[in-house]
Amino acid sequence: MANDHISDVSITTENASLTFDSALMVTTSASSRVTSHPVESGADISDHVVKENIKITIKGVVTALAHKISQKDSAGNLVTETRNVNGFDIQFTRGLTTSITPSQARETIMEIREAVDKLATVVTPTAIYENMVITNITEPRDVSHGGALGGATASWEVSVDLEQLRIISSGTTQIPVASSKADKSEETDSKARSGQADRSTIQQTADSIFGR
C-alpha cells in the first residue's frame, strides 16, 4: 500500500529547525523564461534564456504526538542505516524521537520567516535546497483540523512557499582614471611658465653678448 504522506521534510536555519510529522505534498518548480522576440540564427542562446529561482511549496502537518527528527552529518546529509526486515534490507534514516506541540511548530516557522538574514535549508527525501527564503505561509483552519493548537489531540496544517536566493561571488577591477580638466590646466600652465623661463634666459644671454 502506498504511503499517503512524505517523511523527513524539514526547514532549517542557523537558529531554528522544523521537521514536519508528515508532508502531504512537496512541489518543486524550476522554470526558465525565454525571450518572446525571434532569435537570430547563430546567436548565443544563453543570452535569450533566463533561469528563474527554484520555488518549493510544502504542505505539512505537525501533531502533538512524538515524532522523529532526522540526524544529519557535518555536510548536511541525512544519516542512514540498513536494517533487515523480514529478510529484506531496508534503509532507514537515523534520528531522535522527540515531540513538539503544534503551537511550538507555528512559532518556529514564524521565527524562520522573520529572520530574513538567516537563509534556510530545505530537506526533502529527494534533494537538499540551500539559500531558501519563506515567501508565504498559509494556515487553513476549520472544524476538520481539530481543537486549539495546544491541545493534546491538536494538529497544525500549514502550506509554506519558499524561493531560492541565487548568490554569486563579486570581484573588483581597477579602472584607470582619466586626467581631469584641472590636471590638464595645471599641466598647460606649467609648460607656459617653463617656456617663459626659457625665453628669459635667452634674452639675458643676448644682452650679455651685445653689452646691453
Backbone torsions as a table, in degrees:
resi	resn	phi	psi	omega
1	MET	NA	130.7	-176.5
2	ALA	-72.5	147.3	177.1
3	ASN	-70.2	142.9	178.3
4	ASP	-99.2	12.6	177.1
5	HIS	-149.2	167.7	-179.7
6	ILE	-115.3	129.4	-178.9
7	SER	-100.0	170.9	176.3
8	ASP	57.8	49.0	174.0
9	VAL	-113.6	125.8	-175.6
10	SER	-144.1	158.2	174.1
11	ILE	-126.0	123.9	-171.6
12	THR	-136.5	139.0	169.5
13	THR	-124.5	-173.8	178.8
14	GLU	-63.2	-31.0	-171.9
15	ASN	-110.4	-11.6	-175.6
16	ALA	-150.1	154.4	-179.8
17	SER	-152.0	139.1	177.6
18	LEU	-134.6	122.7	173.2
19	THR	-109.5	122.7	-178.9
20	PHE	-72.1	142.6	172.8
21	ASP	-60.1	-39.7	174.5
22	SER	-157.1	147.3	174.9
23	ALA	-109.4	119.1	-179.5
24	LEU	-73.7	-26.9	-179.3
25	MET	-159.7	137.7	172.6
26	VAL	-128.8	116.2	-178.3
27	THR	-115.5	127.5	178.3
28	THR	-116.5	131.4	179.9
29	SER	-121.2	122.8	176.4
30	ALA	-129.4	91.5	-173.4
31	SER	-110.9	166.0	176.3
32	SER	-131.8	148.4	179.3
33	ARG	-109.4	127.6	-177.9
34	VAL	-107.1	138.3	179.6
35	THR	-61.2	144.3	-175.6
36	SER	-83.6	-21.0	-178.4
37	HIS	-82.2	155.9	-178.6
38	PRO	-61.2	147.6	179.6
39	VAL	-107.3	130.0	-177.8
40	GLU	-67.7	140.8	-179.9
41	SER	-60.0	131.3	179.9
42	GLY	90.4	-5.3	-179.7
43	ALA	-73.5	158.7	177.8
44	ASP	-71.3	110.0	-175.4
45	ILE	-62.3	-32.9	-177.1
46	SER	-62.1	-21.4	178.0
47	ASP	-73.6	-12.0	-174.6
48	HIS	-117.1	9.6	178.6
49	VAL	-127.6	127.0	179.5
50	VAL	-116.3	121.4	178.1
51	LYS	-79.5	124.8	178.1
52	GLU	-80.5	159.9	177.6
53	ASN	-64.7	144.9	175.6
54	ILE	-68.5	134.8	-179.8
55	LYS	-122.4	140.6	-179.3
56	ILE	-130.9	137.7	172.5
57	THR	-120.8	125.1	178.7
58	ILE	-115.4	121.7	172.5
59	LYS	-105.5	103.7	-172.2
60	GLY	-124.5	168.4	-179.3
61	VAL	-133.0	138.2	172.2
62	VAL	-124.6	130.0	178.8
63	THR	-114.5	174.4	178.8
64	ALA	-82.4	-1.8	-179.2
65	LEU	-78.7	158.0	177.5
66	ALA	-65.6	143.8	178.4
67	HIS	-146.0	172.7	-174.5
68	LYS	-101.1	135.6	171.2
69	ILE	-101.9	120.1	-175.3
70	SER	-65.9	144.3	179.7
71	GLN	-91.5	140.4	179.3
72	LYS	-124.0	154.2	174.9
73	ASP	-86.9	-175.7	-176.0
74	SER	-63.6	-22.7	179.7
75	ALA	-89.1	0.1	179.7
76	GLY	87.7	6.5	-180.0
77	ASN	-85.6	145.9	178.1
78	LEU	-66.3	135.8	178.0
79	VAL	-89.1	125.1	-176.5
80	THR	-119.1	161.7	174.6
81	GLU	-143.9	150.9	-178.1
82	THR	-103.8	129.1	177.8
83	ARG	-122.8	148.3	178.0
84	ASN	-93.3	116.9	-179.9
85	VAL	-120.4	112.7	179.1
86	ASN	53.4	40.7	176.8
87	GLY	85.0	1.2	179.7
88	PHE	-113.4	136.3	174.5
89	ASP	-83.7	115.6	-177.0
90	ILE	-119.9	136.1	-178.5
91	GLN	-92.0	128.5	179.0
92	PHE	-119.4	150.8	171.9
93	THR	-83.1	135.9	-179.5
94	ARG	-85.7	142.8	-179.0
95	GLY	-171.6	-176.8	-179.6
96	LEU	-110.6	143.6	177.1
97	THR	-90.5	127.8	-178.6
98	THR	-146.4	178.2	178.1
99	SER	-137.7	144.9	177.8
100	ILE	-142.7	135.3	-178.6
101	THR	-77.1	156.2	176.5
102	PRO	-55.9	-37.6	179.9
103	SER	-67.1	-37.2	176.3
104	GLN	-66.8	-37.6	178.2
105	ALA	-63.7	-40.3	178.9
106	ARG	-64.6	-43.1	178.1
107	GLU	-60.6	-39.6	-179.2
108	THR	-64.6	-46.6	-177.8
109	ILE	-66.8	-33.9	177.4
110	MET	-70.0	-35.8	176.5
111	GLU	-63.4	-41.8	177.9
112	ILE	-63.7	-39.3	180.0
113	ARG	-65.6	-43.0	-176.1
114	GLU	-69.8	-33.4	-177.8
115	ALA	-82.2	72.8	-174.8
116	VAL	-67.5	-18.7	178.9
117	ASP	-83.1	-5.2	178.2
118	LYS	-111.1	100.3	-178.5
119	LEU	-69.6	146.3	-174.3
120	ALA	-98.6	156.4	171.9
121	THR	-113.6	127.1	-180.0
122	VAL	-106.5	126.0	179.1
123	VAL	-111.3	125.4	174.7
124	THR	-122.4	169.1	179.5
125	PRO	-62.3	-18.9	-175.2
126	THR	-109.4	-19.5	-175.7
127	ALA	-161.7	164.5	174.6
128	ILE	-120.6	127.5	-177.8
129	TYR	-115.7	124.7	-179.3
130	GLU	-104.0	167.6	176.8
131	ASN	58.5	45.7	-178.9
132	MET	-97.9	145.9	178.7
133	VAL	-126.2	133.1	176.9
134	ILE	-74.0	123.6	-179.6
135	THR	-106.4	-19.1	-179.7
136	ASN	-161.6	142.8	174.9
137	ILE	-129.5	125.1	178.8
138	THR	-119.9	128.2	-178.5
139	GLU	-119.9	99.3	176.3
140	PRO	-74.7	129.5	178.3
141	ARG	-131.4	118.6	173.7
142	ASP	-150.9	-176.0	-174.7
143	VAL	-64.6	-21.0	-178.4
144	SER	-76.3	-11.7	-177.4
145	HIS	-95.0	12.7	174.6
146	GLY	85.1	-162.8	-175.5
147	GLY	-85.8	-149.7	-178.3
148	ALA	-64.9	158.0	-177.0
149	LEU	-62.6	-27.1	-177.1
150	GLY	-89.8	-1.1	-177.8
151	GLY	-70.3	159.4	-176.7
152	ALA	-66.8	-29.3	-178.8
153	THR	-107.7	12.0	-175.6
154	ALA	-74.5	158.0	172.8
155	SER	-139.9	156.4	-179.1
156	TRP	-126.6	117.5	177.1
157	GLU	-104.9	136.2	-176.2
158	VAL	-147.5	149.3	173.2
159	SER	-117.3	122.2	-175.6
160	VAL	-117.2	124.0	174.8
161	ASP	-101.0	132.9	178.4
162	LEU	-130.9	151.0	178.4
163	GLU	-132.5	138.5	-177.4
164	GLN	-83.5	130.8	177.4
165	LEU	-91.5	120.3	179.3
166	ARG	-82.8	125.5	-177.7
167	ILE	-114.0	127.4	178.4
168	ILE	-119.2	153.3	178.2
169	SER	-86.3	141.8	-178.8
170	SER	-106.4	154.1	177.8
171	GLY	-131.7	165.2	179.8
172	THR	-119.2	145.9	178.5
173	THR	-133.4	131.3	178.1
174	GLN	-82.9	127.7	-179.0
175	ILE	-111.6	126.7	178.3
176	PRO	-58.7	136.2	-179.7
177	VAL	-94.1	125.2	179.9
178	ALA	-68.3	149.9	179.4
179	SER	-63.0	137.8	179.6
180	SER	-81.4	168.2	178.3
181	LYS	-61.8	-35.8	179.8
182	ALA	-64.1	-41.2	178.6
183	ASP	-63.8	-42.6	-179.9
184	LYS	-65.7	-38.7	178.8
185	SER	-64.1	-42.4	179.2
186	GLU	-64.8	-37.9	178.2
187	GLU	-65.1	-39.8	179.0
188	THR	-65.1	-43.7	178.5
189	ASP	-61.9	-39.0	179.7
190	SER	-64.3	-41.9	178.6
191	LYS	-66.1	-38.1	179.9
192	ALA	-64.7	-43.8	178.6
193	ARG	-64.2	-37.4	178.5
194	SER	-65.0	-40.5	178.8
195	GLY	-65.5	-39.6	178.5
196	GLN	-64.5	-38.6	179.3
197	ALA	-65.0	-40.5	179.2
198	ASP	-63.6	-42.5	-179.6
199	ARG	-66.2	-36.4	178.5
200	SER	-64.6	-40.6	179.3
201	THR	-64.8	-41.1	179.1
202	ILE	-64.3	-41.1	-179.5
203	GLN	-63.8	-42.3	179.2
204	GLN	-64.4	-39.4	178.7
205	THR	-64.2	-42.7	179.1
206	ALA	-64.3	-42.6	178.9
207	ASP	-60.5	-37.9	-179.3
208	SER	-68.1	-37.9	-178.1
209	ILE	-70.5	-41.0	-175.4
210	PHE	-95.0	9.6	175.9
211	GLY	67.2	33.3	-179.5
212	ARG	-83.8	NA	NA
